Amino acid sequence: MSRIKYSESAHNDLARLHQFIAQYDEKIAERALATIIEGIDYIAAHPLSGSPLAERQNLRRSVIDFGATGYLVFHKRYERQDVNFIARIIHQKEWYDETNIGLAEDAGGGNTK
């Protein structure tokens, strides 16, 4: 099983996504967070899961289903260290720029799961 490291942005994403849903329903917010964590556990068990981004082949996008939509987890594999680096976590309906996502996160460390 691969180790997981989170960027600061990914940690902030988890808090932001939870807070957004919790303002409507705390139980659903907890379920959403648990579903995201399960999806990241899947990435740890299957480190090459997800599809590479067209503009950045070293960055992968995994879909985590939740209700009618779900979440996107952007992650990068570091084979030598056996680490998957979680760069960002967003809702599927959020806009993102594929060419820039995760670039700032590449510069700094991150936290081990």
N, C-alpha and C positions, 0 to 999 in steps of 0.2 A: 504494500500500500504506500503510495506516494505521500510525502508530507505536504501540507498546505500552508502557504504564507499569504497573508492579506496585506494589501496596500492600505495606507491610511484612508484613501478614497473609498475602498471597499468597505472598511469599517464604518465610515460615515454613511455610505449607501445603505447598509443594513439598518442603522438607526433612523435614517430619513424615511426609508420604506415602511418601517414599523410605525413610526410616528404618524405618517400619512393615513394608514389604515386604522390605527388605534383611535383617531379622532372620530371615527364612525362606529367601530366595533373592536374592542380589545381582544376578544376571543379569536376573531378572524385574523387580527394582526399577529397574534401568537402562532396560529396555524400557518400563516404565510411565512413567518420567520423560520419555523420548524421545517417547512417544505424546502425553503432555500438551503438550509443547513444540510438536509438530506441530499439535495442536489449536489452540493459541494462535496459531501461524503462520497457520492458516486464518482465525481471527478478524481478524488483521491484513490479510489479503487480502480478506476479506468482512466489513467492520466492522459491518454490521447483521445478522449471523447470530445465531442463537439466538432464543429466545422471550422476550418481555417478561414480567416477573413481574406477577402479578395485582395485588398490593398496591403495587408500585413500578414503574410503566411505564417509567421512565428506566433501569432496571437489567435486563439481559438474562441469560438462563441458556443456556449452550451445553453440550451433552452430548458427551463424548469417550468413545467405546466402548473398552473394554479387557477382553478375556475375556468372562466371563458378565455383568459389570456395567460399570463405567466411572467416570468422573469428571464433576463439574459445575464449570463455570467461570462465575463471576458477573462480568459486565463492564458498564461504562458507556461510552457513546460521547460524546466531546466534539468535535463537528463542526468548530467554528472552529479548533481546534488540530490537527485530524486525528489524534486520539489515542483509543485504546481503553484504558480504565483497568481492569486486572484487580484486582477487589476481593478475591475469595476463590476457592480451588480446594479442593474437597472430594470425597470418595468418594461415589458415589451412595447408599450405604447409611447415610451419616452423617445425623444429624438436623440440621436448620437451621430458623431462624425467618425466613421470607420478609420479614417487616416490618422486621427489624433488620439483615439481612445487608448489609454494605457501608457502613453508616452511619458507623461510626468511621473507615473508610478515606476517606470523603469529606472529612474534616476536614484530612487531611495530604497532602503531596505524593505521593511514590512514586518509583520508579526507572524510568528509560527502559531499554527492552530492550537 
